[in-house]
Amino acid sequence: MKAFTLIETLVAITIVLLAVMGPFQLVQQSLSASYVARDQVVATALAEEGLEYVRAIRDNNYLYNLANPTTPRYWLYSLDSTAGEGADCFATRGCTVDPTRHATPQAIAACTSACPPLYIHSTTNVYTQLASGAAQSRFRRTVLLEEVQGSSDKVVKVSVTVSYASGHRTRTVTVSDYLYNWL
């Protein structure tokens, strides 16, 4: 017989398809895993940035008190209600911090319900809470301060949570640390 039968041709096509589709499936899974990993790295960096910003506020209050001993500030000034701006990171819903607007009243804002999403500028790729000139990102950052019982206002726990949608699931990254009042 010189010609292939229809059944032989279908079997050959099936074998070729299986041989080709296996690597394509692996590539698709690898790409999906890399996107999830990329988002986790970004979320971790955003959480760390929030924690570092809170530390910087504490440190700036310390420096302010050294320069102004007659009018000292509370060591967590602007992270609680002592600033008079309504930004209370001790509240149940926490607050947002925006290092791009440092030293402005909008740098810290209380979350009335869920914290608003971060925005990303297309030219600088910088994440901010400011929507002007930026596209909404999939990330939300929440800063929550908790008093440590028995510390006599000397220690607070800072937790920064970044939530985001990735891989058809909502994921979160939380970074926590303790801040000490060394004033």
URWO-V765749 format. One record per run of one state. SS is the DSSP state (~ for helix, > for strand, _ for the rest). FROM is the first residue (numbers start at 1). TO is the last residue. If there is no record, write none. Layout:
BEGIN
SS|FROM|TO  SS|FROM|TO
END
This chain:
BEGIN
_|1|5  ~|6|67  _|68|80  ~|81|83  _|84|94  >|95|97  _|98|98  ~|99|101  _|102|104  ~|105|107  >|108|110  _|111|116  >|117|121  _|122|126  >|127|128  _|129|133  >|134|147  _|148|154  >|155|166  _|167|168  >|169|180  _|181|183
END
